[in-house]
Amino acid sequence: MKSNTFDTIIIGAGMSGGWAAKEFTEKGFKTLLLERGPNVEHINDYPTTNTQPWEFKHRGRLTSKEIEDNPIVSSCYAFREDAKHFFVKDKEHPYGQVKPFDWIRGYQVGGKSIMWARQVQRWSTFDFEGPLRDGYAVDWPIRYRDLEEWYTYVERFVGVSGNKDGLDTLPDGAFLKPWESNVVEDYFSDQVKRHYTDRHVIYGRCAHLTESKQIFVQQGRGLCMSRKICQRGCPLGGYFNVNSTLIPWALKTGNLTLKPNSVVHSVIYDEAKQKAVGVRVIDSETKVSQDYFAKVIFVTASTLNTNLILLNSTSNRFPNGLGNDNGLLGKYIAFHNYRGTINAEYDGFQEFTTEGGKPTSHYIPRFRNVYKQETDFLRGYAAGFGARPMRETNRNGFGDKLKSNLLETKENGMWSINAHMMGETIPKETNQVSIDKEKKDSWGIPQINIDVDYDANDEKMINDFFEQFTEMFTKAGFKNIKINDNHRRPGNDIHEMGGVRMGKDPKTSLLNKWNQLHQCKNVFVSDGACMTSTSTQNPSLTFMAISARAANYAINEIKKGNL
Ligand SMILES: Cc1cc2nc3c(=O)[nH]c(=O)nc-3n(C[C@H](O)[C@H](O)[C@H](O)COP(=O)(O)OP(=O)(O)OC[C@H]3O[C@@H](n4cnc5c(N)ncnc54)[C@H](O)[C@@H]3O)c2cc1C
């Protein structure tokens, strides 16, 4: 038992767990980081990172068999020949879909941070006040001011390229310099400024190193060269993933025990001590079960897996899942509505052909219902925006003829314009996950059933996005405007949140303002499961800031003898 005892146990080696591991180990705590998947060592385990396009057997694409076998994960744009090895395949880890839900996962050290799109926008005051003002879900127990210093703390370590835009809807951070925008992105930004006072087209803040600083040199990371193949893992450490930063950093302290291939079955609750004492782990390969013990446990296995672990952590005291006295564990799951896209063409700036090649796009922060309710739907949407020169490629012919036709590819003078919505969805009790009473996975853990869907609010928001962006595009002189509802299934945004929400009242929430389970104070949840509402911004920066804040609170409480 002694060799299996640590100060802290952290479940899941993604961004959320990685931050907790860094904080605990840096401050001298012996920490066990449990990860169900294999290790992925920075550089050594990026098998395709330097593969040239012509070296891929299928030129980067999936085979029709792969698509047929993986209807869920193949719907993710990044599941392609170059990075497919980092994604969970549909048949490997089945789950129940009460309603269609694309659950996109990465089971390995680093989690989904290896393949993510690196967009990192802070939340604002309006986002944390949303549920209280608009009367849905429950009030957040924290506000932007509680997270502000943690955002800065995380950004300084991660490296975030951005502009100081001075917007109250999207607070500025500790930014490295941005890449240049292309001429049409600047043009649209100016046009929107001319026609609207409340709308802004800005550079999308992204987790890439555009400047060298001591902290990045210490991490062993170099500048981003804008290779734009980040999902394969970057040998330069040019973008932020857990493998090149948090894990080696924590290992260097000598206080981290990283255990890959360790599937956490449940958290062990001691009825006599009235607290959690450890976790039950099943070796993913041998299937042998082993218990580990610690004073404090962080459950950061990603939103839905965190829900599953807690639901599966039953005891006499908690027959329905750890901390679940109010029956709300697994409920109020929400996500982001990415269904609306809009495309257009622009015939200006024909003399310019530079796309820019930066590894981020432009961003339009939410402008609907920000200061007051002004539409017949709740909340709003942000949007991504991009423009690139249109090229005409002649793919006719075979052999030499095809080659010479391809070499004639040229810009046709037009620009292709696109924007996609990122809508907030309203957390509802009916959007929930539960554990299956019969079906178990290969490790004897019950399967999760996901029962999550869009609602009328989402449909209205999609229509509003179409109307507003058609108007904005028209005012900018864009032509041939086409709207499209891509009918993406929930989950395909890969921003699932909730189920173990934070709140002020133990009757209506699971976690307090420090991410402790109200009913079991030495268990913390600081990944997406803790989110009370979803805002419109990409959420991972907030998961990291919340994790760093929660870990530092736990550290202080341990030092005071309170945990
Ligand atoms: C293609 C793509 C693009 C994305 N783009 C963006 C973006 O631009 N901006 C943004 O903010 N977010 C983006 N995301 C989402 C982002 O990747 C996630 O929000 C983030 O990685 C979540 O971090 P996490 O640590 O909470 O979860 P994960 O990264 O999923 O890590 C959780 C870890 O826990 C492990 N685990 C699970 N269950 C168990 C168990 N029972 N026992 C032990 N270990 C377990 C998993 O194997 C995993 O390694 C994107 C995701 C993808 C896939």
Ligand as a Chemical Component Dictionary entry (heavy atoms), coordinates in Angstrom:
data_LIG
# 
_chem_comp.id                   LIG 
_chem_comp.type                 NON-POLYMER 
_chem_comp.pdbx_formal_charge   0 
_chem_comp.three_letter_code    LIG 
# 
loop_
_chem_comp_atom.comp_id 
_chem_comp_atom.atom_id 
_chem_comp_atom.alt_atom_id 
_chem_comp_atom.type_symbol 
_chem_comp_atom.charge 
_chem_comp_atom.model_Cartn_x 
_chem_comp_atom.model_Cartn_y 
_chem_comp_atom.model_Cartn_z 
_chem_comp_atom.pdbx_ordinal 
LIG C1  C1  C 0 -9.730  18.350 -33.852 1  
LIG C2  C2  C 0 -9.950  19.113 -32.583 2  
LIG C3  C3  C 0 -9.926  20.502 -32.599 3  
LIG C4  C4  C 0 -10.116 21.215 -31.409 4  
LIG N1  N1  N 0 -9.959  22.565 -31.418 5  
LIG C5  C5  C 0 -10.048 23.277 -30.284 6  
LIG C6  C6  C 0 -9.762  24.666 -30.248 7  
LIG O1  O1  O 0 -9.381  25.268 -31.250 8  
LIG N2  N2  N 0 -9.892  25.327 -29.077 9  
LIG C7  C7  C 0 -10.314 24.714 -27.951 10 
LIG O2  O2  O 0 -10.452 25.379 -26.928 11 
LIG N3  N3  N 0 -10.565 23.370 -27.938 12 
LIG C8  C8  C 0 -10.443 22.653 -29.068 13 
LIG N4  N4  N 0 -10.666 21.289 -29.071 14 
LIG C9  C9  C 0 -11.113 20.667 -27.822 15 
LIG C10 C10 C 0 -9.941  20.436 -26.892 16 
LIG O3  O3  O 0 -9.043  19.556 -27.488 17 
LIG C11 C11 C 0 -10.444 19.886 -25.564 18 
LIG O4  O4  O 0 -11.348 20.809 -24.979 19 
LIG C12 C12 C 0 -9.323  19.667 -24.567 20 
LIG O5  O5  O 0 -8.309  18.892 -25.127 21 
LIG C13 C13 C 0 -9.881  19.005 -23.317 22 
LIG O6  O6  O 0 -8.827  18.701 -22.448 23 
LIG P1  P1  P 0 -9.070  17.626 -21.302 24 
LIG O7  O7  O 0 -7.777  17.463 -20.602 25 
LIG O8  O8  O 0 -10.211 18.071 -20.470 26 
LIG O9  O9  O 0 -9.518  16.323 -22.073 27 
LIG P2  P2  P 0 -8.647  15.342 -23.015 28 
LIG O10 O10 O 0 -7.710  16.100 -23.839 29 
LIG O11 O11 O 0 -9.634  14.473 -23.717 30 
LIG O12 O12 O 0 -7.815  14.495 -21.978 31 
LIG C14 C14 C 0 -8.435  13.605 -21.090 32 
LIG C15 C15 C 0 -7.524  12.398 -20.897 33 
LIG O13 O13 O 0 -8.137  11.526 -19.948 34 
LIG C16 C16 C 0 -7.936  10.201 -20.369 35 
LIG N5  N5  N 0 -8.978  9.343  -19.768 36 
LIG C17 C17 C 0 -10.266 9.265  -20.096 37 
LIG N6  N6  N 0 -10.890 8.360  -19.338 38 
LIG C18 C18 C 0 -9.980  7.844  -18.502 39 
LIG C19 C19 C 0 -10.010 6.857  -17.489 40 
LIG N7  N7  N 0 -11.149 6.205  -17.178 41 
LIG N8  N8  N 0 -8.870  6.561  -16.836 42 
LIG C20 C20 C 0 -7.693  7.200  -17.140 43 
LIG N9  N9  N 0 -7.608  8.141  -18.094 44 
LIG C21 C21 C 0 -8.751  8.473  -18.763 45 
LIG C22 C22 C 0 -8.026  10.270 -21.885 46 
LIG O14 O14 O 0 -7.381  9.169  -22.481 47 
LIG C23 C23 C 0 -7.337  11.600 -22.180 48 
LIG O15 O15 O 0 -5.967  11.446 -22.434 49 
LIG C24 C24 C 0 -10.425 20.532 -30.207 50 
LIG C25 C25 C 0 -10.450 19.135 -30.196 51 
LIG C26 C26 C 0 -10.178 18.431 -31.378 52 
LIG C27 C27 C 0 -10.149 16.928 -31.324 53 
# 
loop_
_chem_comp_bond.comp_id 
_chem_comp_bond.atom_id_1 
_chem_comp_bond.atom_id_2 
_chem_comp_bond.value_order 
_chem_comp_bond.pdbx_ordinal 
LIG C1  C2  SING 1  
LIG C2  C3  SING 2  
LIG C2  C26 DOUB 3  
LIG C3  C4  DOUB 4  
LIG C4  N1  SING 5  
LIG C4  C24 SING 6  
LIG N1  C5  DOUB 7  
LIG C5  C6  SING 8  
LIG C5  C8  SING 9  
LIG C6  O1  DOUB 10 
LIG C6  N2  SING 11 
LIG N2  C7  SING 12 
LIG C7  O2  DOUB 13 
LIG C7  N3  SING 14 
LIG N3  C8  DOUB 15 
LIG C8  N4  SING 16 
LIG N4  C9  SING 17 
LIG N4  C24 SING 18 
LIG C9  C10 SING 19 
LIG C10 O3  SING 20 
LIG C10 C11 SING 21 
LIG C11 O4  SING 22 
LIG C11 C12 SING 23 
LIG C12 O5  SING 24 
LIG C12 C13 SING 25 
LIG C13 O6  SING 26 
LIG O6  P1  SING 27 
LIG P1  O7  DOUB 28 
LIG P1  O8  SING 29 
LIG P1  O9  SING 30 
LIG O9  P2  SING 31 
LIG P2  O10 DOUB 32 
LIG P2  O11 SING 33 
LIG P2  O12 SING 34 
LIG O12 C14 SING 35 
LIG C14 C15 SING 36 
LIG C15 O13 SING 37 
LIG C15 C23 SING 38 
LIG O13 C16 SING 39 
LIG C16 N5  SING 40 
LIG C16 C22 SING 41 
LIG N5  C17 SING 42 
LIG N5  C21 SING 43 
LIG C17 N6  DOUB 44 
LIG N6  C18 SING 45 
LIG C18 C19 SING 46 
LIG C18 C21 DOUB 47 
LIG C19 N7  SING 48 
LIG C19 N8  DOUB 49 
LIG N8  C20 SING 50 
LIG C20 N9  DOUB 51 
LIG N9  C21 SING 52 
LIG C22 O14 SING 53 
LIG C22 C23 SING 54 
LIG C23 O15 SING 55 
LIG C24 C25 DOUB 56 
LIG C25 C26 SING 57 
LIG C26 C27 SING 58 
# 
